[in-house]
Amino acid sequence: MPDEDGHPSPEEMSLPAVLTALADPLRYAVVSELLREPVGAERTCASFELPVSKSTTTHHFRVLREAGLVRQVDRGNSRAATLRRADLDRRFPGLLDLITAER
């Protein structure tokens, strides 16, 4: 069962949900950008400057969070996202390497 913020445990992450989240080009770009950041780096959702409305940005990050790709924390009037590298590497070995190689 996801935690109170909607983050699934690593055991709850499903490959279909992760692949569905990554199938969208904007969400794929977010994950790709987070892979270029140092491990544990946090970025606000607005910092990605997605070419969509604020509500659509919120939707994209909800999909990423519910799939288990990112962890989001409230930072005052914004939310910061961190890539769940360790969890993803344990659950789906090689997936992040494939995304990194695509760049």
LOLO-928639 format. One record per residue (C-alpha): residue number from 1; x, y, z. Coordinates in Angstrom, 1 decimal, always signed. Each point is the difference from the previous one (the first is absolute). Last residue first. Example, Ala and Ser with C-alpha at 12.3 -4.5 7.8 and 13.67 -1.06 7.14 Angstrom:
<num->2&xx->+13.7&yy->-1.1&zz->+7.1>
<num->1&xx->-1.4&yy->-3.4&zz->+0.7>
This chain:
<num->103&xx->+20.7&yy->+10.4&zz->-24.1>
<num->102&xx->-1.3&yy->-3.6&zz->-0.6>
<num->101&xx->+2.9&yy->-1.5&zz->+2.1>
<num->100&xx->-1.3&yy->+1.7&zz->+3.1>
<num->99&xx->-3.5&yy->-1.4&zz->-0.6>
<num->98&xx->+1.5&yy->-3.5&zz->-0.4>
<num->97&xx->+2.1&yy->+0.4&zz->+3.1>
<num->96&xx->-3.1&yy->+1.0&zz->+1.9>
<num->95&xx->-1.7&yy->-3.2&zz->-0.9>
<num->94&xx->+3.1&yy->-2.2&zz->+0.7>
<num->93&xx->-1.4&yy->-1.7&zz->+3.0>
<num->92&xx->-3.7&yy->+0.5&zz->+0.5>
<num->91&xx->-0.9&yy->-0.4&zz->+3.7>
<num->90&xx->+3.5&yy->+0.6&zz->+1.5>
<num->89&xx->+1.0&yy->+2.7&zz->-2.5>
<num->88&xx->-3.4&yy->+1.7&zz->+0.4>
<num->87&xx->+0.2&yy->+0.1&zz->+3.8>
<num->86&xx->+3.6&yy->+1.3&zz->-0.1>
<num->85&xx->-0.8&yy->+2.6&zz->-2.6>
<num->84&xx->-3.3&yy->+1.4&zz->+1.4>
<num->83&xx->+0.4&yy->+3.3&zz->-1.9>
<num->82&xx->-0.7&yy->+3.0&zz->+2.2>
<num->81&xx->-2.8&yy->+2.5&zz->-0.4>
<num->80&xx->-0.6&yy->+3.2&zz->+1.9>
<num->79&xx->-3.5&yy->+1.4&zz->+0.6>
<num->78&xx->-0.9&yy->+3.6&zz->+0.2>
<num->77&xx->-1.8&yy->+2.4&zz->+2.4>
<num->76&xx->+2.1&yy->-1.0&zz->+3.0>
<num->75&xx->+2.3&yy->-2.8&zz->-1.1>
<num->74&xx->-2.2&yy->-3.0&zz->-0.1>
<num->73&xx->+1.7&yy->-3.3&zz->-0.9>
<num->72&xx->-0.2&yy->-2.1&zz->-3.1>
<num->71&xx->+1.7&yy->-3.3&zz->-0.6>
<num->70&xx->+0.4&yy->-0.9&zz->-3.6>
<num->69&xx->-0.2&yy->-3.1&zz->-2.2>
<num->68&xx->-2.4&yy->-1.9&zz->+2.2>
<num->67&xx->-2.9&yy->-0.3&zz->-2.5>
<num->66&xx->-2.1&yy->+2.2&zz->+2.3>
<num->65&xx->+2.7&yy->+2.7&zz->+0.1>
<num->64&xx->+0.5&yy->+0.1&zz->-3.8>
<num->63&xx->-3.8&yy->+0.1&zz->-0.6>
<num->62&xx->-0.4&yy->+2.7&zz->+2.7>
<num->61&xx->+2.9&yy->+1.9&zz->-1.7>
<num->60&xx->-1.8&yy->+0.0&zz->-3.3>
<num->59&xx->-3.3&yy->+1.1&zz->+1.5>
<num->58&xx->+1.6&yy->+2.9&zz->+1.9>
<num->57&xx->+1.6&yy->+1.1&zz->-3.3>
<num->56&xx->-3.4&yy->-0.2&zz->-1.6>
<num->55&xx->-1.5&yy->+2.2&zz->+2.8>
<num->54&xx->+2.9&yy->+2.5&zz->-0.5>
<num->53&xx->-0.7&yy->+0.3&zz->-3.7>
<num->52&xx->+2.3&yy->-1.6&zz->-2.5>
<num->51&xx->+3.4&yy->+0.8&zz->-1.6>
<num->50&xx->+1.9&yy->-1.7&zz->+2.9>
<num->49&xx->+2.3&yy->+2.5&zz->+1.7>
<num->48&xx->+1.9&yy->-2.7&zz->+1.9>
<num->47&xx->+0.6&yy->+2.4&zz->+2.9>
<num->46&xx->-3.7&yy->+0.2&zz->+0.6>
<num->45&xx->+0.0&yy->-3.5&zz->+1.4>
<num->44&xx->+2.6&yy->+1.0&zz->+2.6>
<num->43&xx->+3.2&yy->-1.9&zz->-0.2>
<num->42&xx->+1.7&yy->-2.2&zz->+2.6>
<num->41&xx->+3.4&yy->-1.6&zz->-0.4>
<num->40&xx->+0.4&yy->-3.4&zz->+1.7>
<num->39&xx->+2.5&yy->-1.3&zz->-2.4>
<num->38&xx->+1.5&yy->+2.9&zz->-2.0>
<num->37&xx->-2.1&yy->+1.2&zz->-2.9>
<num->36&xx->+0.2&yy->-1.4&zz->-3.5>
<num->35&xx->-2.4&yy->-2.8&zz->+0.9>
<num->34&xx->-2.5&yy->+2.7&zz->+1.1>
<num->33&xx->+0.0&yy->+1.4&zz->-3.5>
<num->32&xx->-0.8&yy->-3.4&zz->-1.5>
<num->31&xx->-2.8&yy->-0.6&zz->+2.5>
<num->30&xx->-1.5&yy->+3.4&zz->-1.0>
<num->29&xx->+0.5&yy->-0.7&zz->-3.7>
<num->28&xx->-1.8&yy->-3.3&zz->+0.3>
<num->27&xx->-2.9&yy->+1.8&zz->+1.7>
<num->26&xx->-0.2&yy->+2.5&zz->-2.8>
<num->25&xx->+0.3&yy->-2.8&zz->-2.7>
<num->24&xx->-2.8&yy->-2.1&zz->+1.5>
<num->23&xx->+0.9&yy->-3.7&zz->-0.2>
<num->22&xx->+2.0&yy->+0.3&zz->+3.2>
<num->21&xx->-3.1&yy->+0.0&zz->+2.2>
<num->20&xx->-1.4&yy->-3.0&zz->-2.0>
<num->19&xx->+3.3&yy->-1.8&zz->+0.4>
<num->18&xx->+0.0&yy->+0.6&zz->+3.8>
<num->17&xx->-3.6&yy->-1.1&zz->+0.3>
<num->16&xx->+0.6&yy->-3.1&zz->-2.1>
<num->15&xx->+3.1&yy->-0.9&zz->+2.0>
<num->14&xx->-1.8&yy->+0.1&zz->+3.3>
<num->13&xx->+1.3&yy->+1.7&zz->+3.1>
<num->12&xx->-1.7&yy->-1.5&zz->+3.1>
<num->11&xx->+3.2&yy->-1.8&zz->+1.2>
<num->10&xx->+1.9&yy->+3.3&zz->-0.2>
<num->9&xx->-2.6&yy->+1.6&zz->+2.3>
<num->8&xx->-2.5&yy->+2.2&zz->-1.7>
<num->7&xx->+0.1&yy->+3.8&zz->+0.5>
<num->6&xx->-3.5&yy->+1.5&zz->+0.3>
<num->5&xx->+0.8&yy->+2.6&zz->+2.7>
<num->4&xx->-1.6&yy->-2.0&zz->+2.8>
<num->3&xx->+2.1&yy->-3.1&zz->-1.0>
<num->2&xx->-1.1&yy->-2.3&zz->-2.8>
<num->1&xx->-1.4&yy->-3.4&zz->+0.9>
